[in-house]
Amino acid sequence: MKKGIYTIISFLAVTLFMASCKYDEPQKTYITYDEEIEQIVGNGKILQLNALKKAPYMTEKGNYCDPALYRLRASGKGHTYDSYLDTIWLFSIDTIPTDRPLFIRGRITTDDYSGNFYKTLCIQQFVGGKQQALRISVDGSSIGGMYQIGQEVLIRVDGLCIGRYANQPQLCAPSYNNNTNANKYEEKVGWAPGRIPFAEFKKRTTLIGQPRAPKCDTITIDEYIGRLNQVDNRLDDGRLVCIKDVHYTGQYSNYGDLADCTVGNPDDFDNGSNVNVFAPTTGNMGFPQSRVIADDNGRVTLVSVSEYAKFSHFYLPGADKSGISNCKNYKGNVTGILGYYRDNNNSKIYDGVDSNAPGWDDWSISIRSLDDLELYLNGDKANGLWPRVEYSK
């Protein structure tokens, strides 16, 4: 059995007291949400989500412990493309200062019920009409039962950490992995962003009003693929987006090359690891599986699904036990969370961008459930949604 020691640093618990409504009969006094928030925040400050992703809160190298003790994958040094990543750190941890109360406010855009957002929340806020977003790592199962999609929350963040895991910013707690028996342990031992203990998160989080549907940005694949600015890419991570007029191609990314999905048993790692379902087994290695979608111009991007999602073994839209030939005929919209995952993979050339730079396969859309796929035969809603069929022997 693989054994590992995962250390989560404890934090000084901060209890938030909500102002209670007082009812004086026969006259009643009501406190609006804004007034209530003002009382909770007091002399503190509510940060914009993007502000938390920038200095002085999130720095490039981080301030936690000794960056030399981060995972080997933290920077490009020692790798074949270290010249590109000398000043870019893919893993980092910064402790958020405690000199004054600091808060963030946002609306939850994810749901863990279908299993594709395990112990993770994403929140959004709109500033000047533009969406800002942030991932939050929480060590709690079925957190969607308490923190529903569309629920607005106020979270006290001073004393927690803001960090990057494979260049994805997230509100987190520091975690040390000493599992030397892990797959490629030399890349996994060290400090990295970890999950906030659920009890601590609950103490720091206040619900605001009733859940209301989050807003979605309609974007094209062209808007984000191939961009070189790592900082801007980080800011876009976590946004709720919708890509219109796309279809599944029946392919996956094979280290930057497109390859056709095969037919087989998705539970058979040796012979079925790339079958034409959303996420066949990885042999419990746990990384998400990606499948390719394309627009009418041939631009491609990835849709990411965990092998542990409830719908992981459903056939791709248009695919079945005979193959993938019908995938191109189911067209429409794909909604989900935009993700920028920049690890030490060497992406292929894409429209003149060299292989050491961020590539098209660093981006993906993580769907929350199959309801995020509005795909119809020949793109015609009159034909009904694509048939949902799960693999069976």
N, C-alpha and C positions, 0 to 999 in steps of 0.2 A: 504494500500500500504506500502511496506517496504521502509523505508527511511534510508539513510546512508550518512555519510559525508566522502568523500574521498579527502584527502589533498595531493596534489603533490607539493613538494618543488620546487621553481623556482631556476634556475641556471643563473649564469652570462653568457650571450650569448657570444660566441667566433666566430667571422666571419673569415672564411678561404678565402684567396685570391689566386686564381689560376693564375699562370703565363700565360699570354696571348701570343699566337704566333704572331710574327712580320713578316710581309712580305715586303721586300725591293726589289722593281722591279729594274732591271730584276731578281736579285738574291733573292732566298727565303731561309729563315732559318726555320728549323723544330726542335721542341723540342721533344725528345723522352719521353715516359711515365715515365721512371726512372728519367730523369732529372727534369721533372715536379714535381714528387713526392718529390724529394730532395729539391726543392724550397719551397714546401708547408710545409714540415716537419721542415726545417730550423735547428735550434739548438735543436729540440725536439728528440723524440725517438719513433721508431715503435716497439711495444711489440709483442712477439709471443702470440697467443691466450691462450695457456696453462699457460704462465707466468702471465696473468691477472687472472687466476683461482687459483693462489697460493699467499701466503704471499710474499711481504708485501701488495699486492693489495687486495687480498681476504683472510681475516683471518677467523679463526673458529667462533669466537663469533661476529665479526663485530665491527665497531667503530661508528656506527650511533646512535646518541641520547643515550638512555639507553637500552641495550638489554633486561632489565626487561620489557620493553614496547613492545617487539616483541610479536607476536601471541603465545598463549599458546603452540601451537604445535612446537615452535621453538626448544626446546630441549626435551630430554626424561624425565626430572625431573617432578615428579608428575604423571607419567604414570606407567603402570605395568612393563615396561621393562626399567626403568630409569637407572639401573646399566649399561646397554649397551650403552645408549646414553648420559651418564654424560658428556663426552668430545666431543660429536658430536652435532652440531647445524644444524638443517634442514632448518631453516630460518635465514638469516643474511643480513646485508647491510654494505658495506664499501664505504666511499667516496674516489674516486680516487684522489690522490694528485694533486695540481695545481701549484707546484713549477717549473714545466717545461712542455712544450707541449708533450703530449703522444698520440700515435695513434695506431690503429690496422688496419690490412689489410687482406682482405679475399674475397672469392667468394661466392655469395649467392647460397644456395642449396635448398631453399624452394619457394613455390608459394602459395599465399593465394586465388587464383582464385576459387579453389574448396571448400574453406571454412574450411579446416582442420588445417590451421595455422593462426588463427585470430590474427591480430595485433602482429605478431611475425615473425622475420627473423632468419634464421640460416645461418652462414657463415663458410667456411672452409679455411684452408691453409695447405700446406704440408711442413713439416720441416724434412729434412733427409729422404724423401720418406714416412713419416708417417703423417696421417691426424690429424690435430687439428681442433676443432670446438667450436662454441660459439652461444648461443641463444641471441637474442636482442629483447627486448620488446619495441614496438613503438606504440604510440597512434595515429594510422592512419588507416583508412579503405582503402581497395584496394591498399595497398602499393606496390603490385606486378606490378602495372602499371608503377610506376617510378623506382622501384628497382627489375628488372626482375631476374628470376632464371638464374644463370650463369654469372651475372654481377659482376665484381670485384669492391670492394669499399675500400676507405681509410676513416677511421672514427676517428675524434679527440675525445678522451675519458676523458681527465683530467677534473675534475669537475662533471662528471657523477658518477654513482655508479656501483659497481659490487656486486651482491648479490645472494642469493640462495632462491628459493621458492620450498619447499618440496625437498630440496637437489639438485635442478637443477640450476646450475650457469647461470646467465644472466646479460648482460649489461642492466642497468635499471635506474629508478629514484625512490627515496623513496616514499612510499605511506602509509598513515594511514587510516585504516578502523575503523570507529566508529559505524558501523551498528549493533546495539544491537538487531535488529529485524531479523537478518539473521539466517538461519538454523545453529544451533549449534554456536550461536554468541560467546560463551566463547572461541571457538577455532579460531575465525576469527577477533576479535577486536585486533588491534595493528599494529605495523609497519611491512611492508613486501615489497619486491621488487615490483615496479609498472612500468608503461609504460612511456617511454621518450616522452614528447610532440613532435608532429610531426614537428612543426616549428623548434624546437631546434635540432632535429635529422637531418633535412634537411640542416641546417646551418653547421653542423659538418661533413657532408658526401660528399665525392667527388667520382664520377664515374671514373673508370679506363678502358679505352679501350672499346671494344664491348663485349657483353655477349658471353661466351663460355661454353660448357657443363661442369658442375662440375664432379669431379672424385668420384668414389664410391669404398669403401672397401668391398671386398667379405669376409664374415665371416661365422662362424658356431655358432649355439646356444651355444655350449660348451664353446666358447671363453669368454662369459661374464656371463652366468647364475651361481649363487651361489657364486660369488666372495665376500669376506668379507671386502676388503679395500675400505672404503667410499671415500677416496680422489681419488684413481684411478678410481672408478666408476664415480665420478664427471667429471673427465677429459674426459671420453668416451662419456658423454652426448652430444648430438647434432651432432654426426658423421653421414654422409650419408653412409649407408651400404646396402648390398644386401645379403640376405640369400637364398642359392640355394637349390633346391630339397626338397621343403616343400609343405604342403597342409593345408588347413583349416580343422579343426576337427569338426566344427559345435558346438563348446563349448565356454563357457565364464568362467572367474574366479569368483567364488562365495566366496570371502574372502579367497582365496588361495586353495579352492577346485575346481575341474573341474566339471562343470554341463552342461548338454545338452541344447542348445538353443531350444526354443519352437516355436510353430506356432501360429500366431495371428496378431493383428493390432499393428504396432510399435508406433502408436500415442496414444495408450491406456496405460497409465502408470500403472494402477492398474492390468491389465491383460496381457499386452504385453511388459513389460519392458525388457524381455530377449528373444525376438523373434529372428529368424534366419536371421536378417539383420545386416548391419555393426554397426549401432548405433540407436537403438530405443530411444524414448523420456526418459528423466530423470525427467520430470515434471519441466523443466527449471531450474534445480539445476546446470546444466552446466558442470558437470564433463564428461570427455571423456569416451566412452564405449570401452571395449576391447573384442576382439575375439581371440581364440586360433589357432595357427598354430603349426605343428609338422614336424620334419624331419623323415627320414627313420629309425632312431634309437629310435624313440619315445620321443625324447627331445621336450619340448614345450616352447613356448614363446608367447607373446601377440602382437596383432596388434591393435593400438589405433585410433579411429575415433570419431570426435565430432558429437553430435546429430544435429548440425547446418550445417554440411558439405552437399554439394549438392548431394552427393551419399549416405547419411546416411541410407536411406530406401531401398537401393538395396539389394537383397538377397546375402548372402555369396556365393562364388564360389561353385557350386554344390548343393546349397540349393534351395528350392522352397516352394510353399504353402503346400506341403505334408510333408516336413521335411528336415532332414540333411543327409540322408543315402548316398547321392551321393558326399558329400564333399570330402571324402577321395580319390576320383578318379581324382580330378583336381590337378595336381602337376606342380611345376615349381619354379620360383623365386619371392621373395617378396623384394622390395626395399623401403627404407624410412629412416627417421631420428631416430637414436637410442636414446631412452629416459630412463633416470634413475630417477624415481619419488619415493622418499623414504619419505612417510608420516607416521603418527602414526598408521599404520595398522600392525597387528600382523601376519606375514607371516607363512605359514605352513612349516613343516620340509621338506627339499629338499636335498636328498643325504647326510643325516647325519648332515646337518646344522640345529641347533636348531631354534625354531620359533621366537626367539628374534633377530636373525641376518637377514641381507638382504636376501630376498627370490626371487624366480624366477619371481613372479608377481610384483616386483618393476621395472622390465624392460619391455619396449615395443618398437615396431617399429611404428612410425606414418607415414602412407602413405600420399603422397601429392595429389594424385588423383588415380583413378582406373587404370591409365596407369602404375602405379608402380607394378601392379600384372600381371606377365607373367605366367599364369597358363593354362595348356592345359589338355584335357581329356587324362588320362593315361600318362601324361607327354610328349605327342607326339605333336610337333608343327604342324604336318600335319593335326591334328584334329581341328586346329584353337583355338583362345583364348576362354576362358570360356564365356558363354553367359551372358550378362549383363541385368538383369531383375529387374525392380523396383516393390516393393510391390504395389498392388492395391486391393481394396475391391472386 
